[in-house]
Amino acid sequence: MLIAIDENDERPIYMQIVYQVKEQVQSGDLKPGDTLPSVRELGESLGINLHTVHSAYKRLREQGVITLRLGQRAKIAKLRESPASCEEVEAVLGTRLKELTTEAFHLGISLDELRSLFENHLEVIQHKGV
């Protein structure tokens, strides 16, 4: 697992860790059952506070991406067997989608251009075999 903190990224460090772990699961670099570094190891390797790493791991556990057991290393959880319900999708993605459409508006991008950008991104992911 390779995590890199970007000091220019506006997101909090713990969210950068969350995103990068999720991205590595999506790409197949991390697979169910793979172990993650301990909170201490990751904190030391990144030069960040242990509480920051703990917050990231806690968020990943809450989202079902990892499993945490006392006295054991965090592991990548099994992938979801069935898609989320419409309500869960809306709860998780609704706010972010609204933010994206608002940002697109302020960038002068039409909804069709945003849709095209999104579709192009999905094609890139699909070609990677994800």
N, C-alpha and C positions, 0 to 999 in steps of 0.2 A: 504494500500500500504506500502510495506516494502522496503526501499532502504538502502543499505549498501555500504559505500565507502571503497574500498580496496586500501590502500596506496601503495601496491606492484604491483598494476595493472599499466601497461604502458600507458593505455588509459587516456586521460584527464578526469577529474571528470565529466564534463557535458556529455561526451560520456558514462560513466558508468551509469549515470542516464537514458539516452536515452535507452540504451540496457536493463536495468532492467525493465523499464516501458514496453517496447515492449515485453520482455520475459513474463511479468505478463499478458499482453493481450493475448499472444499466449497460455499460460497455462490455461487461463480462470479465473485467480485470479482477474483480472480487466476486466470488461465488458463494452460495449458501454453504455454511460450515467453516468458511475461512475465518481465521482469528485475526483480531485487530491488536495493535500494540496496547499495552496497558496505559491507563491514564497517565501514569508517571513517565513511561517511556515516550509517549507522544508529546507530552508537555515539554520534556527535556529536549527532544529532538527539534521541536519547533521554537524552543525558547519562550514558551508562554506559560501562563498560570495554569496549574492543575485544575482549578475550578472551571476554567474555560473549556478544557477538554471534557471534563465531567458534564458540563452543560450540553456539549455537542452529543456525547454518548447518550445522555438522558433523552434528548430530543429524538435521536435516531431510534432509541428503544420505543418511545411513545408512538413513533410513526411505523413501527413494525419492521424496520430495516435491520436492526440488530437484536440479539438477545443478550441479556446481562444476568449472570448468576454470581452470587456472592462467592468469592474465592476463585473465580474462573475468569479467563479473558473474555472480552466481548467477542461474539461471533456473528457473522452475517446470517440473518434469519432466512428461512425458506421463503421463496417467492410466493406471492399471493396466488392462490389456486383459481380464484374467480374475480372478475372485475368488481370494483367498488360500486355501491349503489349510487344512484343519481344524487341523493341527498349528501352522501359522503364526498362525492366529487365536487359538488357545489360548495360544501363547507371547506374543503381543502384548497380548491383552485379558484373559486368564484371571485374572491377579493383580488387575487393576483391578476386574473384575467381582466377585471375592471381596471386595475392599475395600468396594465399593458395598453388597453384601448385608450385610456386617458393620455398616457405618454405618447402614443402614436398620434393622437389628435394634436398635441402640443408640438410634435415634430413635423406636423403638416402631412402626415402619412394617412392616406385614405384607408378605410376598413378593408377594401379589396387588396391594397398593397400590403397591409398587415397580414391578411389571410395568405397571400402569396409568399411572404417572408416566412410565415409559420410552416406552410407546406414545403418550402425549400429546405427548411431545417429538418423536418421530418424525413425527407428524402435522403438527406445526408446520414441521418441516424440509421435509416433502413439499409443503405448501401454498406454501412459498417457491419451489418449482420446482427444488429441489436434488435 
